[in-house]
């Protein structure tokens, strides 16, 4: 089975400020949720995938990493000490325990699967239970880029068409971009993580055609050409951009103009620069 993008973890210091910005972009943004260890999130949902805006809440009690456990909260906290931006890529999983064994066998992570659950709410306000098992992987050559897979245990409680209707007509995540000074250093890890061999398109170095969207690996210079303005730490691989499919690019341009949100037209796409979007460039492209 080819994995698809499950969600993108966008780390921000001001969760409600980020939520308001995404609403100005035309997205429907969910209510604030809190994890038991203290990170808090708000979600932008599409059919089968979502954007997770995440911050560290007041009174957080975040557990540390151990040799056999990867601390999601600690990764987000440490990332935010450096910068805001797209911190983690998450693919879907139908068998978290099997993926954990596969990651260990391939040398990309010998971490125990991490199960957690929380309460969620339906559009009518009624409470439901949602639960997930996460399995983390680590690219030793990309310490500040996070990777894991997520198995949903109550998908019928999590996915909801009402949450997936956006004023900007967004329907899916189309791409995520990983920039690295030496892309070849990450090929073995990404093959083990995605289960795919990459293609080599003209516009950038390597691309992994996932079941939903694609993961593009490129140099920072190529990322700058494709996304106009990206933010990346010197010599540090990291996620720099993602793409969203929308119904009407011209209408989105009008929305951005009205909201006074800066953007560039690059080819047929509209690009929000990382400097205006909490550290990650956002590309809007036609469905």
Secondary structure, DSSP 8 states (H G I E B T S, - for coil): ----EEEEEEE-S-HHHHHHHHHHTT------EE-TTSEEEEEEEETTEEEEEEEE-TT------BTTB--HHHHHHHHHHH--EEEEEEEE-S-HHHHHHHHHHTTS-----EEEEEEEE-TTS-EEEEEEEEEEE--TT-TTSEEEEEEES-HHHH--GGGG--TT---EEEEEEEE-TTGGGGHHHHHHHHS---B--SSSSEEEE-SSSEEEEE-HHHHHHHHSS----TT--EEEEEEEEES-HHHHHHHHHHHT---EEETTEEEE-GGGTTT-EEEEEE-
